[in-house]
């Protein structure tokens, strides 16, 4: 039930914007009583927090998996971040990240939580990924991620692969 409510909230956010994510609309679209929704999410912010938690947990798992496959310590987190940001291949996955981006832009509390995520990871990997080159690579990945979400640039797969490899190389310097 909780997962279904999060999926409906994500779909509403994507289709109609974050303002459309009201408890009434989510409960109606999910076919759940408002009381049933309130059992899981007492207010809209709790619902958005739940959506944020789910998407960021997925992001963290993907980064951890990419780091586990990388034997070189220097820049490992950056290369994993790059790999995950560049890997938004499927439409469903792209939509999930669009929902997160919309929520981050619209909700100050979620912006603060994202800043905390960035600060926590920057501190955790400061010794291996604190160089200006790693920071440049992560900023570039953020730009590619945003371009993918906005569908503002059409990159050929070969160009995309070359960008990724150049940014990974930068993380080693």
N, C-alpha and C positions, 0 to 999 in steps of 0.2 A: 504494500500500500504506500509506504513512504517513498519507495523508488518511483512508483507510478505518479505520485504527486510532483516529484522533482522533474520527471520527464515532461509532464504537462506544463509546469512552470517554465521550463526551458523552451518548449515549443511556443508558448504564448509570447515569451520574451523575444524570441527570434522573429516570429511572424508579425507581432504588433508593437513591439517595444516594451521596455521594462515597466512603463506606466500601466500596461495592460495586465500585469501580473498582480491581480487582487485576489484576496482569499475567496471571494464569491466566484470569480471567473475560474480559478483553479479548481475549486470543489465541483462546480458545475461541469467543467470540461472533463474532469476525471471521473465523474459519476459517483462522487463521494459526498456525503453530507458535510456541511460546514463543521459540524462537531467532530466528524472523523478527521477532517483536515487539521482542526485545532488540536486534536490529540497528538499529532506529530509535529505541528508547527503552530505555536501560539499566536504568531503574527507574521506579517509579510517579511520583515527583516530576518526572522528565524528561517523562513522558507528560502530566502536569498542566501543566507549563511549556509544552509544545508546544500544548496546548489553549488556554491563556491567551494565548500569542503569536498564535495564529491569530485568536481573537476580538478581541483588542485591535487587531491590525492592521486588521481589518475596521472596527472602531470609528474608528480613525484615518483610514482612507480616506473614510469617510462624513463625518467632520468636515471633512476637507480639501476635499471636494467641496462641502459647504455653504458653507464659507468662500469658495471661489472664486466663488460666485454672489452674494456680498454685497459691495457697493461701499463700505459705510460701515465705516471702520476701528474706530471706538470700539465696543467690545462685540462685535466680529465673532466671536471665538472663542466667547463665551457664547451668541450666537444660534445658532451652528452646533451647539454642545453641546445646546442646547434642542431644535433641530430633530431631531437624531439620537435624543435620549432620548424625544421625543414620537412618533417615527415607528415605534414597535414595533407595526406593523400585523399582519403575518402570523404565523401560529401557529409556523412553523419559526423565524422570527427571534426570536420571544418565547422559544422553547425554548432557543435559543443563549444568550441573555442570562440565562436561568434557570440554565443550567449554569455560566456565569461567576460569577453571584452565589453559587451553592452552593459553588463552589470557593474563592471569596474568603473566605467565612465559615468554611470548614473548614480551610484551609491557611495557616498563618502566613507562609510564604514568598511565597505569592501575594498576601496582604494587603500585605506589604511592597512587592512589585512594583507593586501598584495605587497605593499611597501615593506611590511614586517617579514613576509616570505623572502623578498629580495635581500633585505638586510641580514636575515638569519643565514641564508645560503652564502652571501658574500663574506660574512664573518667566518663561517665554517670552512670555506675553501680559500680563505685569504692567502695562505702560504703557497698554494698550488695554482690559484687562478686569480691572484690579485694584481697581475701586471696590467699596464694600460692596454697591451695588445689583446688580452683576454676580455677586458671590458669593451673594447672596440668590437670584438667579434660578437659578444652577447648583444650589444646595441644593434649591430647589423642584423642579427637573428630576430630581434624584436621588430625591426623594420620589415623583414621578409614576412614574419608572422602577421603583422598588420596588413601588409599588401595582399597576402593570401586571404585574410578575412574580409577585406574590403573589395577583393577581386579587382584591384586597381592596375595590376601589371600582369601581363601574360608572359611568363618566362618559359622558354623552351627547356625541356628536361636536361639537355646538355648544358645549357647556361646555368641552370639551377644547381646541377651537380658540380660545375666548376666553381661557382660561388661558395658552395659548402666546403669544397676541398681547400680553397684559398683561406677561408675563415678558420678551418681546422689547423692549417699550417701556421696561421697567425698565433693560434693558442699555444704553439710549441716554442715560440720565440721569447 
